[in-house]
Amino acid sequence: MGVCALLLGILLAILVLYGLLLFWVLNERLKEIYHLVRVSREGVESMKKSLGELLKTRGGERREENRSEEEHFPLHFLQSEIKERKGEGR
């Protein structure tokens, strides 16, 4: 009975240590994901700011040619990039 209890205790200790290791690995991975999300958010914010400034400067200028804003900033490039990213996520 003493040997069985000793083996059960060792097994329990190993399982607890394995659980702690898994928790630590998961925590580190979540930190990496949070960092990537934060960097992406900052990139999007700077892109919004740049696009807003571009639209303000373009809106204030009077062009002799009648061009749409899409000609200055082609949106189909962004749409194709979104489609590519959706394909990568699957």
N, C-alpha and C positions, 0 to 999 in steps of 0.2 A: 504494500500500500504506500510506503514511503517513496519508493522509486517512481510510482505512477504520479504521485503528487508533485514530485520534483520535475518530471518531464512535462506535466501540465503547466507548472509555473514557468518553466523555460519557454514553452510554446506561447504562453500568454505574453511574456516579456517580448518575445520576437514579434508577435503580432502588433503589440503596442508600438514598438520601435518602427516597424514597417508602416503603420498608420501615420506616425509622426513624420516619417520621411515623405510619404505621399502628400501629406498636408503641406509640407515645406515646398515641395516641387510645384504643387498647384498654386501656392501663394506667389512664388517667384514668377510663374508663367502669367498669372493675373496682373502682376506689376508690369511685366513687359507689354501686355496687351493694353493696359491703361496708358502707358507711355506712348505707344503707337497711336492710340485714339487721340490723346492730347496733342501730339505733333500734327496729326491730320486735321484736327479742329483748328489749330493755329494757322495751318496752311490755307484752309478754306476761308477763315476770317480775313487773312491777308489778301486772298484772291478776291473776296467780296469787296474789300476796301479799294483794291486797285481797279476793279471793274467799275465801282461807283465813281471813282475819280475820273476814269476814262469816259464814262457816260456824261459826267458833268462837263468835262472839257469839250467833248464832241457836241453836247447839246447847246453849249454857249456859242459855238462857232457856226457861222452860216456858210454852207458849202454851195458852190455854184452847181455842182452835180447833185442829183437826188439819189443818194445812196442810203440804204438802210443800215442800221447798226450791225446787222448780222454780217454785212460785207466787211466791216471793220473787225468784228470778233466772230468768226465762223462758229456757230453753235453746233454744227453737225460733227465737228471734231470731238466736242464734249459728249455728244450722244453716242458716238462710236466707242469712246473710251468707257462710258458707263456700261455699254453692252459687253465689252471685253471683260470688265471687272465682274459683271454678273456671271459670265461664263466661267471665270476663274473660281468663283465662290462655290460652284456646284461640285 
